[in-house]
């Protein structure tokens, strides 16, 4: 009772309510227009049984940006208005001359703000619930309404309390609003910038391992924008409540320590000046450092960018704090020199690998399993779906192969080299690996390598049955659960798809495909030629309900052009001509010679024009030879070669292909000689 008496003050609440109740009224009107009125306007259509999903979308944050806009803006404006007296000298002196404790002033204004934000949401939810009871009895949206109300109240409270905290720290109202968004975005922004810079500076470091989606969602502002796709989890709710409570009490502590005479300063607390100054300096440094690296390439340019950007950021921060451009003195110079010395030590430690990060490779007896792929997406997906074990190599032979590959990369690579080289070379690939150690720790690395230099490791790994089971789901499919088999021809429209529904034929086809994949070597599976088609295995609904293919009821397998047994089976059954593109479906093929790797990429964008230099192929046998041998464009980036355009009877380009000068048919090479 004593605590209630000491904190709550009816006079403060009543006076502040008289001044700012209109904010709550306007907020309620906005919510009423957005929710109850929208329901009423849609009732005639919904009662007929149409478009009920529009109502569900209202409470799932799927009806446009206005809901998000209200959460972003209303709590910030309300907090600025309620605590505006802190930035006004006369109002500041007057209110703090009253015989009321500072903690009571703080608590009463916070309480009023939370009430003005919460009551309109609750009233709106109750009205929507009443409309549901009266008009929408068959539809179950009570939970949707409750989740929407709870989410809105929580996010409103978090942003409001963050703005209150910013108002205590700063003495300028505009700065209060800006600082609020900075505080809520800072963790995400800094983590992304730091990991991006480390990826450039530290050989083998990959920011992708740290799951950028998770980093991005650390910011409540970004989380609000993604509520329609990713609703709040229990972990989110607990985290945001803890954050809100913590920032409330931190704001209260600083409010009690705030000096009235510094009420007009950008940063009220002198001790926070250093945090602000060096925070701005560091942010400028990592932002423009990685930008200059991406533009110019090379660590030398990046280090020069660090120097220039950090100096500029330090000057800007100092000018903001002192509200003057006359900041060039010995104190300013000493401050920057201290920062420069500290960053030099950090950068030297990273660049010369004093920690041993880049050369660290675990011993075989330390490794329990290894993830190895072209990126970390599958790793994070496995974690999310609790199916990571399907992405890990556990056989001793494959673990030894991956470790040997890693050791060779470190032995032959130069950590100071520019890893951006080779982005348009099909032989340059990105590899990502994560060691799961026996002691529970993980070691993650990523490299760009020329796969031709590491074929002694890559080929046996890709040819192993363990790897094939990971890559080709058909190997683990239960043929008795496959309802039908559909062929997706590569290159042309699939209006007349071949579909096999006979259970015996389905089982025969799948078993042959399994055999082909098991027996295939590396060159067969990673052929630069397009497959003839993809086989879609349509499964019973519950076949993969508990797997990493959740909510997907089909598997896909390629029919490579070197799968001769499968082609023979299709020929025997009379399905071959419907299963793949036949020469008769192509009116002619237009071949053109190109002289640069860039032209391979322009094949999709350059206008289709036949010239005197073009080779027009109309002979069906030659078209068949081209169909059998052409490369897929995105995998061919040689410096010279040929492009092929397959033109249908409507004189439209159906699909594209390429050749390099070595693999092109002789009649093409002879024409352009």
C-alpha positions as CSV (number, residue, x, y, z in Angstrom):
1,X,0.0,0.0,0.0
2,X,2.9,2.3,0.8
3,X,4.5,1.6,-2.6
4,X,1.2,2.4,-4.4
5,X,0.9,5.7,-2.5
6,X,4.5,6.7,-3.2
7,X,4.4,5.9,-6.9
8,X,0.9,6.7,-8.1
9,X,-0.2,10.3,-8.0
10,X,-3.8,11.0,-9.0
11,X,-3.0,14.7,-9.6
12,X,-0.3,13.9,-12.1
13,X,-2.4,11.2,-13.8
14,X,-5.5,13.4,-14.0
15,X,-3.6,16.5,-15.3
16,X,-1.6,14.5,-17.9
17,X,-4.8,12.6,-19.0
18,X,-6.6,16.0,-19.6
19,X,-3.7,17.1,-21.8
20,X,-3.1,13.9,-23.8
21,X,-6.4,11.8,-23.8
22,X,-6.9,12.8,-27.4
23,X,-4.0,10.6,-28.4
24,X,-5.8,7.6,-27.1
25,X,-9.1,8.7,-28.8
26,X,-7.4,9.2,-32.1
27,X,-5.7,5.8,-31.8
28,X,-9.0,4.1,-31.0
29,X,-10.6,5.8,-34.0
30,X,-7.8,4.6,-36.3
31,X,-8.1,1.0,-34.9
32,X,-11.9,1.2,-35.3
33,X,-11.7,2.2,-38.9
34,X,-9.1,-0.5,-39.6
35,X,-10.8,-3.4,-37.8
36,X,-14.5,-3.2,-36.8
37,X,-15.5,-1.0,-39.7
38,X,-13.6,-3.3,-42.2
39,X,-15.5,-6.2,-40.8
40,X,-18.9,-4.4,-41.1
41,X,-18.2,-3.4,-44.7
42,X,-17.2,-7.0,-45.6
43,X,-20.2,-8.7,-43.9
44,X,-22.5,-9.0,-46.9
45,X,-19.8,-10.9,-48.8
46,X,-18.7,-13.0,-45.8
47,X,-22.2,-14.0,-44.9
48,X,-22.5,-15.5,-48.4
49,X,-19.5,-17.6,-47.6
50,X,-16.9,-15.7,-49.7
51,X,-13.6,-14.1,-48.8
52,X,-13.5,-14.9,-45.1
53,X,-9.7,-15.0,-45.4
54,X,-9.9,-11.2,-45.6
55,X,-11.1,-11.1,-42.0
56,X,-8.4,-13.6,-40.9
57,X,-5.8,-11.4,-42.7
58,X,-6.9,-8.4,-40.6
59,X,-5.7,-10.1,-37.4
60,X,-2.6,-11.7,-39.0
61,X,-1.0,-8.4,-40.0
62,X,-1.7,-9.1,-43.7
63,X,-3.9,-6.2,-44.7
64,X,-1.2,-3.7,-45.7
65,X,1.3,-1.5,-43.9
66,X,-1.2,0.7,-41.9
67,X,-1.2,-1.7,-38.9
68,X,2.6,-1.6,-38.8
69,X,2.6,2.1,-39.3
70,X,0.4,2.6,-36.2
71,X,2.8,0.5,-34.1
72,X,5.8,2.3,-35.4
73,X,4.5,5.8,-34.9
74,X,1.8,6.1,-32.2
75,X,3.9,4.9,-29.2
76,X,6.8,7.1,-30.2
77,X,4.7,10.2,-30.6
78,X,2.9,9.5,-27.3
79,X,6.2,9.1,-25.4
80,X,7.6,12.3,-26.9
81,X,4.5,14.2,-25.9
82,X,4.3,12.8,-22.3
83,X,8.0,13.5,-21.6
84,X,8.3,16.6,-23.6
85,X,8.7,18.6,-20.4
86,X,12.2,17.1,-20.0
87,X,13.3,19.0,-23.1
88,X,11.6,22.3,-22.1
89,X,13.6,24.2,-19.5
90,X,10.7,26.1,-17.9
91,X,8.5,23.0,-17.8
92,X,11.4,20.9,-16.6
93,X,12.1,23.3,-13.7
94,X,8.4,23.7,-12.8
95,X,7.4,20.0,-12.6
96,X,10.5,19.0,-10.7
97,X,9.9,21.7,-8.2
98,X,6.8,20.0,-7.1
99,X,6.9,17.9,-3.9
100,X,6.8,14.7,-5.9
101,X,9.5,12.1,-6.2
102,X,11.1,11.7,-9.5
103,X,10.4,8.0,-9.5
104,X,6.7,8.9,-9.1
105,X,6.7,11.3,-12.0
106,X,8.4,8.8,-14.2
107,X,6.0,5.9,-13.2
108,X,2.9,8.0,-13.6
109,X,3.7,9.2,-17.0
110,X,4.7,5.7,-18.1
111,X,1.5,4.2,-16.7
112,X,-0.6,6.8,-18.5
113,X,1.1,6.2,-21.7
114,X,0.7,2.4,-21.5
115,X,-3.0,2.9,-20.6
116,X,-3.6,5.2,-23.6
117,X,-2.0,2.6,-25.9
118,X,-3.6,-0.5,-24.3
119,X,-7.2,0.5,-23.7
120,X,-8.0,1.3,-27.4
121,X,-6.6,-2.1,-28.4
122,X,-8.7,-3.9,-25.8
123,X,-11.9,-2.0,-26.8
124,X,-11.2,-2.8,-30.5
125,X,-10.7,-6.5,-29.7
126,X,-14.0,-6.6,-27.7
127,X,-15.9,-4.9,-30.5
128,X,-14.5,-7.4,-33.0
129,X,-15.3,-10.2,-30.7
130,X,-18.9,-9.0,-30.4
131,X,-19.2,-8.7,-34.2
132,X,-18.0,-12.2,-34.4
133,X,-20.6,-13.5,-31.9
134,X,-23.4,-11.7,-33.6
135,X,-22.6,-12.1,-37.3
136,X,-19.8,-14.6,-37.7
137,X,-20.8,-17.5,-35.4
138,X,-19.6,-20.3,-37.8
139,X,-16.1,-18.8,-38.0
140,X,-13.5,-19.4,-35.3
141,X,-11.5,-16.2,-35.1
142,X,-11.4,-15.7,-31.3
143,X,-7.9,-16.9,-31.1
144,X,-6.8,-14.6,-34.0
145,X,-8.3,-11.6,-32.2
146,X,-6.6,-12.5,-28.9
147,X,-3.2,-13.0,-30.6
148,X,-3.5,-9.7,-32.5
149,X,-4.4,-7.8,-29.3
150,X,-1.6,-9.4,-27.3
151,X,1.0,-8.8,-30.0
152,X,-0.1,-5.2,-30.6
153,X,-0.1,-4.4,-26.8
154,X,3.4,-6.0,-26.4
155,X,5.0,-4.3,-29.3
156,X,3.4,-0.9,-28.5
157,X,4.7,-1.2,-24.9
158,X,8.2,-2.1,-26.1
159,X,8.5,0.8,-28.5
160,X,6.9,3.2,-26.0
161,X,9.3,2.3,-23.2
162,X,12.2,2.5,-25.6
163,X,11.1,6.0,-26.6
164,X,10.8,7.0,-22.9
165,X,14.3,5.7,-22.3
166,X,15.6,7.8,-25.2
167,X,13.8,10.8,-23.9
168,X,15.6,10.5,-20.5
169,X,19.0,10.2,-22.2
170,X,18.6,13.1,-24.7
171,X,17.5,16.7,-24.3
172,X,16.1,17.3,-27.8
173,X,12.7,15.9,-28.8
174,X,13.7,15.2,-32.4
175,X,16.8,13.4,-31.1
176,X,14.5,11.4,-28.9
177,X,12.5,10.0,-31.8
178,X,15.6,9.3,-33.9
179,X,17.5,7.7,-31.0
180,X,14.5,5.4,-30.4
181,X,14.7,3.9,-33.8
182,X,18.5,3.7,-33.5
183,X,18.3,1.8,-30.2
184,X,15.8,-0.7,-31.7
185,X,17.8,-1.2,-34.9
186,X,21.4,-0.9,-33.5
187,X,21.9,-4.6,-32.4
188,X,20.9,-5.9,-35.8
189,X,22.8,-3.2,-37.8
190,X,26.0,-3.6,-35.8
191,X,26.0,-7.4,-35.9
192,X,25.4,-7.4,-39.6
193,X,28.2,-4.9,-40.2
194,X,30.6,-6.6,-37.9
195,X,30.0,-10.0,-39.5
196,X,30.3,-8.6,-43.0
197,X,33.6,-7.0,-42.1
198,X,35.0,-10.1,-40.5
199,X,34.0,-12.1,-43.6
200,X,36.3,-9.8,-45.5
201,X,39.2,-9.6,-43.0
202,X,39.2,-13.2,-41.6
203,X,40.0,-16.0,-44.1
204,X,37.3,-18.7,-43.8
205,X,34.8,-16.6,-41.7
206,X,31.3,-16.6,-43.1
207,X,28.6,-14.4,-41.8
208,X,26.0,-16.8,-43.3
209,X,26.7,-19.3,-40.6
210,X,25.3,-16.9,-38.0
211,X,21.9,-17.0,-39.7
212,X,21.3,-13.5,-41.0
213,X,17.5,-14.0,-40.7
214,X,17.9,-14.5,-36.9
215,X,20.2,-11.5,-36.7
216,X,17.8,-9.3,-38.6
217,X,14.9,-10.3,-36.4
218,X,16.8,-9.2,-33.3
219,X,15.4,-5.8,-34.1
220,X,11.7,-5.4,-32.9
221,X,11.1,-3.0,-35.8
222,X,12.0,-5.6,-38.4
223,X,10.1,-8.3,-36.4
224,X,7.0,-6.1,-36.6
225,X,7.3,-5.8,-40.4
226,X,7.5,-9.7,-40.6
227,X,4.6,-10.5,-38.3
228,X,2.5,-11.6,-41.2
229,X,5.0,-14.3,-42.0
230,X,6.6,-15.0,-38.6
231,X,4.2,-14.5,-35.7
232,X,5.7,-14.0,-32.2
233,X,6.9,-17.2,-30.6
234,X,6.9,-17.8,-26.9
235,X,10.7,-17.1,-26.9
236,X,10.0,-13.8,-28.6
237,X,7.3,-12.9,-26.1
238,X,9.5,-13.7,-23.1
239,X,12.5,-11.8,-24.6
240,X,10.4,-8.7,-25.4
241,X,8.9,-8.7,-21.9
242,X,12.3,-8.9,-20.3
243,X,13.6,-6.2,-22.5
244,X,10.7,-3.9,-21.7
245,X,11.0,-4.4,-18.0
246,X,14.7,-3.9,-18.1
247,X,14.5,-0.7,-20.2
248,X,11.8,0.6,-17.9
249,X,13.9,0.3,-14.8
250,X,17.1,1.5,-16.6
251,X,15.1,4.6,-17.7
252,X,13.9,5.1,-14.1
253,X,17.4,4.9,-12.7
254,X,18.7,7.4,-15.3
255,X,15.7,9.7,-14.7
256,X,16.6,9.9,-11.0
257,X,20.2,10.8,-11.9
258,X,19.4,13.3,-14.6
259,X,20.7,16.8,-14.0
260,X,18.2,19.5,-14.8
261,X,20.8,22.0,-16.1
262,X,21.8,19.6,-18.9
263,X,18.2,19.3,-20.2
264,X,19.0,21.0,-23.5
265,X,22.0,18.8,-24.4
266,X,21.8,16.2,-27.1
267,X,23.3,13.6,-24.7
268,X,22.3,14.6,-21.1
269,X,24.7,12.2,-19.3
270,X,28.4,13.0,-19.7
271,X,29.4,9.4,-19.2
272,X,27.2,8.4,-22.2
273,X,29.0,10.9,-24.4
274,X,31.9,8.5,-24.9
275,X,29.5,5.7,-25.8
276,X,27.7,7.8,-28.3
277,X,30.9,9.2,-29.8
278,X,32.8,6.0,-30.2
279,X,29.7,4.1,-31.2
280,X,29.1,6.6,-34.1
281,X,32.8,6.4,-35.0
282,X,32.8,2.6,-35.1
283,X,29.5,2.4,-37.1
284,X,30.9,4.8,-39.7
285,X,34.1,2.8,-39.9
286,X,32.6,-0.7,-40.4
287,X,29.9,0.7,-42.8
288,X,32.1,2.5,-45.2
289,X,35.0,0.1,-44.8
290,X,33.0,-2.8,-46.2
291,X,31.4,-0.5,-48.8
292,X,34.8,0.6,-50.1
293,X,35.9,-3.0,-50.2
294,X,32.9,-4.1,-52.3
295,X,33.4,-1.2,-54.7
296,X,37.2,-1.3,-55.1
297,X,38.2,-4.7,-53.8
298,X,41.3,-5.4,-51.8
299,X,42.1,-5.1,-48.1
300,X,44.3,-2.1,-48.6
301,X,41.4,0.0,-49.9
302,X,39.3,-1.3,-47.0
303,X,41.9,-0.3,-44.4
304,X,42.1,3.1,-45.9
305,X,38.3,3.3,-45.8
306,X,38.4,2.4,-42.1
307,X,40.8,5.3,-41.4
308,X,38.9,7.9,-43.4
309,X,35.4,6.8,-42.3
310,X,36.3,6.6,-38.6
311,X,37.9,10.0,-38.6
312,X,34.8,11.5,-40.3
313,X,32.5,9.7,-37.9
314,X,34.4,10.9,-34.9
315,X,34.3,14.5,-36.1
316,X,30.5,14.3,-36.7
317,X,29.8,12.8,-33.3
318,X,32.0,15.4,-31.6
319,X,30.2,18.2,-33.4
320,X,26.8,16.8,-32.4
321,X,27.8,16.5,-28.8
322,X,29.3,20.0,-28.6
323,X,26.7,21.6,-30.9
324,X,29.6,23.3,-32.7
325,X,32.0,22.8,-35.5
326,X,34.8,24.3,-33.4
327,X,36.0,21.0,-32.1
328,X,39.6,20.8,-33.3
329,X,41.8,20.8,-30.2
330,X,44.2,18.6,-28.4
331,X,41.4,16.8,-26.4
332,X,39.7,15.9,-29.7
333,X,42.9,14.7,-31.2
334,X,43.8,12.6,-28.1
335,X,40.3,11.0,-28.1
336,X,40.6,9.9,-31.8
337,X,44.2,8.8,-31.3
338,X,43.0,6.5,-28.5
339,X,40.4,5.0,-30.7
340,X,42.8,4.6,-33.6
341,X,45.4,2.8,-31.4
342,X,42.7,0.4,-30.0
343,X,41.4,-0.4,-33.5
344,X,44.9,-0.9,-34.8
345,X,45.5,-3.6,-32.2
346,X,42.3,-5.3,-33.0
347,X,42.9,-5.2,-36.8
348,X,46.5,-6.5,-36.5
349,X,45.3,-9.3,-34.3
350,X,42.7,-10.3,-36.9
351,X,44.8,-9.8,-40.0
352,X,47.8,-11.7,-38.7
353,X,45.6,-14.4,-37.1
354,X,47.2,-14.2,-33.7
355,X,44.3,-16.3,-32.4
356,X,44.9,-19.1,-34.9
357,X,41.4,-18.9,-36.2
358,X,42.2,-19.3,-39.9
359,X,44.5,-22.3,-39.5
360,X,42.4,-24.3,-37.0
361,X,41.4,-27.7,-38.3
362,X,40.1,-30.3,-35.8
363,X,41.7,-33.7,-35.6
364,X,39.7,-36.7,-36.9
365,X,39.2,-38.2,-33.4
366,X,37.6,-34.9,-32.3
367,X,35.0,-34.8,-35.1
368,X,31.6,-36.4,-34.6
369,X,29.9,-35.2,-37.8
370,X,30.4,-32.6,-40.6
371,X,28.1,-30.4,-42.6
372,X,29.4,-29.8,-46.1
373,X,27.5,-27.9,-48.7
374,X,27.4,-24.8,-51.0
375,X,26.1,-22.4,-48.3
376,X,24.5,-22.6,-44.8
377,X,20.9,-22.4,-45.9
378,X,20.4,-26.2,-45.6
379,X,22.1,-26.2,-42.2
380,X,19.7,-23.5,-40.8
381,X,16.7,-25.2,-42.4
382,X,17.7,-28.4,-40.8
383,X,18.0,-26.7,-37.4
384,X,14.6,-25.1,-37.9
385,X,12.9,-28.3,-38.9
386,X,14.8,-30.5,-36.5
387,X,16.2,-32.5,-39.4
388,X,19.8,-31.4,-39.3
389,X,21.0,-35.0,-38.9
390,X,20.0,-35.5,-42.6
391,X,22.5,-32.9,-43.6
392,X,25.5,-34.3,-41.7
393,X,28.2,-36.6,-42.9
394,X,29.0,-39.2,-40.2
395,X,30.9,-42.0,-42.0
396,X,34.6,-41.9,-41.2
397,X,35.7,-42.0,-44.8
398,X,33.7,-38.9,-45.8
399,X,34.8,-37.1,-42.6
400,X,38.4,-37.8,-43.5
401,X,37.8,-36.6,-47.1
402,X,36.3,-33.2,-45.9
403,X,39.1,-32.7,-43.4
404,X,41.7,-33.4,-46.0
405,X,40.0,-30.9,-48.4
406,X,40.0,-28.3,-45.6
407,X,43.7,-28.9,-44.9
408,X,44.6,-28.5,-48.6
409,X,42.6,-25.3,-48.9
410,X,44.6,-23.8,-46.0
411,X,47.9,-25.1,-47.4
412,X,47.4,-23.7,-50.9
413,X,45.3,-20.5,-50.3
414,X,46.5,-17.1,-49.5
415,X,44.3,-15.4,-46.9
416,X,45.2,-12.0,-48.3
417,X,43.9,-12.8,-51.7
418,X,40.7,-11.3,-53.1
419,X,38.0,-13.9,-52.8
420,X,35.7,-12.0,-55.1
421,X,37.7,-13.2,-58.1
422,X,35.9,-15.8,-60.2
423,X,32.3,-15.1,-59.5
424,X,31.4,-15.8,-63.1
425,X,33.6,-18.9,-63.4
426,X,31.6,-22.1,-63.2
427,X,34.7,-23.9,-61.7
428,X,34.7,-21.5,-58.8
429,X,32.4,-22.7,-56.0
430,X,31.5,-21.7,-52.5
431,X,31.9,-24.4,-49.9
432,X,30.6,-24.2,-46.4
433,X,31.4,-26.7,-43.6
434,X,30.5,-27.1,-40.0
435,X,32.4,-29.5,-37.8
436,X,30.3,-31.0,-34.9
437,X,32.9,-31.9,-32.3
438,X,32.7,-34.7,-29.7
439,X,32.8,-32.0,-26.9
440,X,29.6,-30.4,-28.3
441,X,31.4,-27.4,-29.9
442,X,31.1,-26.4,-33.5
443,X,33.7,-25.0,-36.0
444,X,32.3,-23.3,-39.1
445,X,34.2,-22.2,-42.2
446,X,33.5,-21.1,-45.7
447,X,35.8,-20.7,-48.8
448,X,35.6,-20.0,-52.5
449,X,37.7,-22.5,-54.4
450,X,38.4,-23.7,-57.9
451,X,36.9,-27.2,-57.7
452,X,39.2,-28.5,-60.4
453,X,42.1,-28.2,-58.0
454,X,40.2,-30.3,-55.4
455,X,38.6,-33.0,-57.5
456,X,40.6,-35.7,-55.6
457,X,38.4,-34.9,-52.6
458,X,35.2,-33.7,-54.2
459,X,34.6,-36.6,-56.6
460,X,34.8,-39.4,-54.0
461,X,32.7,-37.4,-51.6
462,X,29.9,-36.8,-54.2
463,X,30.1,-40.4,-55.4
464,X,29.5,-41.8,-51.9
465,X,26.2,-43.3,-51.1
466,X,25.9,-41.1,-48.0
467,X,26.1,-38.0,-50.2
468,X,23.7,-39.3,-52.8
469,X,21.1,-40.1,-50.1
470,X,21.4,-36.5,-48.9
471,X,21.0,-35.0,-52.4
472,X,18.5,-37.3,-53.9
473,X,15.4,-37.9,-51.8
474,X,14.2,-40.5,-54.2
475,X,16.8,-43.0,-52.8
476,X,14.9,-43.1,-49.5
477,X,11.4,-42.9,-51.0
478,X,8.9,-45.7,-50.3
479,X,7.7,-46.6,-53.8
480,X,4.5,-48.0,-52.3
481,X,3.6,-44.5,-51.1
482,X,3.9,-42.9,-54.6
483,X,0.5,-42.2,-56.1
484,X,1.7,-41.0,-59.5
485,X,4.8,-40.1,-61.5
486,X,4.8,-36.9,-63.5
487,X,7.5,-35.8,-66.0
488,X,8.5,-32.1,-66.1
489,X,10.2,-31.7,-69.5
490,X,13.1,-29.2,-69.5
491,X,12.9,-26.5,-72.1
492,X,9.3,-26.4,-73.3
493,X,5.8,-25.8,-71.8
494,X,4.5,-28.9,-70.0
495,X,0.8,-28.7,-71.1
496,X,0.9,-32.3,-72.2
497,X,2.8,-33.9,-69.3
498,X,3.5,-37.5,-69.2
499,X,1.9,-39.0,-66.0
500,X,2.3,-42.6,-64.9
501,X,-0.3,-43.9,-62.5
502,X,0.1,-47.7,-62.9
503,X,1.6,-48.9,-59.5
504,X,3.8,-51.5,-61.2
505,X,5.2,-49.1,-63.7
506,X,5.8,-46.5,-61.0
507,X,7.8,-49.0,-59.0
508,X,9.8,-50.1,-62.0
509,X,10.6,-46.5,-63.0
510,X,11.6,-45.5,-59.5
511,X,13.8,-48.5,-59.0
512,X,15.6,-47.9,-62.3
513,X,16.2,-44.2,-61.4
514,X,17.5,-45.3,-58.0
515,X,19.9,-47.7,-59.6
516,X,21.0,-45.1,-62.1
517,X,21.8,-42.6,-59.3
518,X,23.6,-45.2,-57.2
519,X,25.8,-46.3,-60.1
520,X,26.4,-42.8,-61.4
521,X,29.9,-41.3,-61.0
522,X,30.7,-37.6,-60.4
523,X,30.7,-36.6,-64.1
524,X,27.3,-38.2,-64.6
525,X,25.6,-36.4,-61.7
526,X,27.3,-33.0,-62.2
527,X,27.0,-32.9,-66.0
528,X,26.8,-29.4,-67.4
529,X,24.1,-30.5,-69.7
530,X,20.5,-30.0,-68.8
531,X,18.6,-33.1,-67.8
532,X,15.9,-34.4,-70.2
533,X,13.3,-33.9,-67.5
534,X,12.5,-34.0,-63.8
535,X,10.4,-36.7,-62.3
536,X,7.9,-35.5,-59.7
537,X,6.9,-38.3,-57.4
538,X,3.5,-37.4,-55.9
539,X,3.2,-39.0,-52.4
540,X,0.4,-39.7,-50.1
541,X,-0.4,-36.7,-47.9
542,X,1.2,-38.0,-44.7
543,X,4.3,-39.6,-46.3
544,X,6.6,-36.7,-45.5
545,X,4.5,-34.9,-42.8
546,X,7.2,-35.5,-40.2
547,X,10.2,-34.8,-42.3
548,X,12.1,-31.8,-43.4
549,X,9.8,-31.6,-46.4
550,X,6.9,-30.6,-44.2
551,X,3.7,-29.7,-46.1
552,X,5.3,-30.9,-49.4
553,X,3.8,-34.1,-50.9
554,X,6.1,-34.7,-53.8
555,X,9.8,-35.6,-54.4
556,X,11.8,-34.7,-57.5
557,X,14.5,-36.6,-59.2
558,X,16.4,-35.7,-62.4
559,X,16.5,-37.8,-65.6
560,X,20.0,-37.1,-66.7
561,X,20.9,-37.6,-70.4
562,X,23.4,-40.3,-69.4
563,X,20.7,-42.4,-67.7
564,X,20.6,-44.9,-70.5
565,X,18.8,-47.7,-68.7
566,X,15.9,-45.4,-67.8
567,X,15.7,-44.1,-71.3
568,X,15.6,-47.7,-72.6
569,X,12.7,-48.4,-70.2
570,X,10.8,-45.4,-71.4
571,X,11.4,-46.5,-75.0
572,X,10.1,-50.0,-74.2
573,X,7.0,-48.7,-72.6
574,X,6.3,-46.2,-75.4
575,X,6.7,-43.1,-73.2
576,X,9.9,-41.7,-74.5
577,X,8.5,-39.1,-77.0
578,X,6.2,-37.6,-74.3
579,X,8.8,-37.7,-71.6
580,X,11.4,-35.4,-73.2
581,X,11.8,-32.6,-75.8
582,X,11.8,-34.1,-79.3
583,X,13.3,-32.4,-82.4
584,X,9.8,-32.3,-83.9
585,X,8.8,-29.8,-81.2
586,X,11.6,-27.4,-82.3
587,X,11.1,-25.4,-85.5
588,X,14.8,-24.4,-85.8
589,X,17.8,-23.6,-83.7
590,X,19.6,-20.3,-84.0
591,X,23.3,-20.5,-83.2
592,X,25.6,-17.4,-82.7
593,X,29.2,-17.1,-81.8
594,X,30.2,-15.1,-78.8
595,X,33.6,-13.8,-77.7
596,X,33.2,-12.9,-74.0
597,X,31.9,-14.5,-70.9
598,X,29.6,-11.6,-70.3
599,X,27.7,-12.5,-73.5
600,X,26.7,-15.8,-71.9
601,X,24.8,-13.9,-69.3
602,X,23.2,-11.6,-71.9
603,X,21.6,-14.5,-73.6
604,X,18.4,-13.9,-71.6
605,X,18.3,-10.1,-72.1
606,X,19.6,-9.5,-75.6
607,X,16.8,-9.2,-78.2
608,X,16.3,-12.2,-80.4
609,X,17.5,-11.1,-83.8
610,X,18.7,-13.4,-86.6
611,X,21.7,-11.9,-88.5
612,X,23.8,-12.9,-91.5
613,X,26.4,-14.4,-89.1
614,X,23.8,-16.7,-87.4
615,X,23.6,-20.4,-88.1
616,X,20.1,-21.6,-88.6
617,X,19.7,-25.3,-87.9
618,X,16.6,-26.9,-89.3
619,X,17.8,-30.5,-89.9
620,X,16.1,-32.7,-87.2
621,X,19.1,-35.0,-86.7
622,X,21.3,-31.9,-86.1
623,X,18.7,-30.5,-83.7
624,X,18.7,-33.8,-81.9
625,X,22.5,-33.6,-81.5
626,X,22.2,-30.1,-80.1
627,X,19.4,-31.2,-77.7
628,X,21.7,-34.0,-76.5
629,X,24.8,-31.9,-76.0
630,X,24.0,-28.2,-75.2
631,X,25.0,-26.7,-71.8
632,X,22.7,-24.9,-69.5
633,X,23.6,-21.2,-69.8
634,X,24.0,-20.4,-66.1
635,X,26.7,-23.1,-65.7
636,X,28.7,-22.0,-68.8
637,X,30.8,-18.8,-68.3
638,X,33.7,-19.4,-70.6
639,X,35.4,-16.5,-72.4
640,X,34.2,-17.6,-75.8
641,X,31.8,-20.2,-77.4
642,X,28.3,-20.3,-78.9
643,X,24.8,-19.5,-77.8
644,X,21.8,-21.6,-79.0
645,X,18.2,-20.5,-79.1
646,X,15.5,-23.1,-79.6
647,X,12.7,-21.6,-81.6
648,X,9.2,-23.1,-81.7
649,X,6.6,-23.0,-84.5
650,X,5.3,-19.6,-83.3
651,X,8.7,-18.2,-83.9
652,X,9.2,-17.7,-80.2
653,X,12.3,-18.7,-78.2
654,X,11.3,-21.7,-76.0
655,X,14.6,-22.0,-74.2
656,X,18.3,-21.3,-74.4
657,X,21.6,-23.2,-74.3
658,X,25.3,-22.6,-74.7
659,X,28.5,-24.3,-75.9
660,X,32.1,-23.6,-75.3
661,X,34.5,-24.1,-78.2
662,X,35.4,-27.6,-77.1
663,X,32.1,-29.3,-76.7
664,X,30.2,-27.8,-79.7
665,X,29.1,-30.2,-82.5
666,X,31.5,-30.3,-85.4
667,X,28.9,-28.8,-87.9
668,X,28.7,-25.7,-85.6
669,X,32.4,-25.3,-85.3
670,X,32.9,-25.8,-89.1
671,X,30.3,-23.1,-89.9
672,X,32.0,-20.4,-87.8
673,X,35.6,-21.2,-88.9
